[in-house]
Amino acid sequence: SGAARGRGAAHFIRTPERELVLRHYRRGGAVARVWADGYIWRGEWRTRPFAEWLLMHRLHRAGLPVPAPIAARYLRDGRIYRGDIITERLAGAAALSYALGLAPLPLLTWIEIGRCIRRFHDLGVCHADLNARNVLLGEEVYLVDFDRCRLRPDGLWRDGNLVRLRRSLEKVTYGMPPERFTEADWHALLNGYRSATAAEPARSA
């Protein structure tokens, strides 16, 4: 077992059958200083862990590259609840942000990242926090962390997702050698995005 750093830090659990990830729901920003992990109760299936588990279950059954959702729970105390979710740990997969810290990525990898994102978008998945830490590279390109994500009709949110990812990439590569993230990389990602379909698998190079 172990833990990752950051808001909503993940705890890694090893079982005889597989490795799992336990994540406790925590707030970010100024609100977290006074209310770190409490959320207002609005009904069981509107709790953040249940909503995320349900969406991940739907995506996993549809064949999209997401970790298998294992369990979710909430602990209610009057009008406040706290929650946790357990998902499969993707063996050998590393965050895009981590990979960029090691070496430049082949253009084919950027193409596959774009194809992966397009598959989710074509099914209406608006990722609330599409950043370089929530894109994993392994046997496939995966997306993770579907807290606050939802299914939406087609719209400008697609562009908003991509803009958010680009800002994240610029942020995580700031101070790194310039070849770690270039305009050619971004154009390769966009080319992959434009050429993909929802049924097309995305594999990392």
FENRALIN-V987289 format. One record per run of one state. SS is the DSSP state (H for helix, E for strand, L for the rest). FROM is the first residue (numbers start at 1). TO is the last residue. If there is no record, write none. Layout:
BEGIN
<<SS;FROM;TO> <SS;FROM;TO>>
END
This chain:
BEGIN
<<L;1;1> <E;2;3> <L;4;9> <E;10;14> <L;15;18> <E;19;24> <L;25;29> <H;30;33> <L;34;38> <E;39;40> <L;41;43> <H;44;46> <L;47;47> <H;48;61> <L;62;68> <E;69;77> <L;78;79> <E;80;88> <L;89;93> <E;94;95> <H;96;100> <L;101;106> <H;107;122> <L;123;124> <E;125;126> <L;127;134> <E;135;137> <L;138;140> <E;141;143> <L;144;149> <E;150;151> <L;152;156> <H;157;172> <L;173;177> <H;178;180> <L;181;182> <H;183;195> <L;196;205>>
END
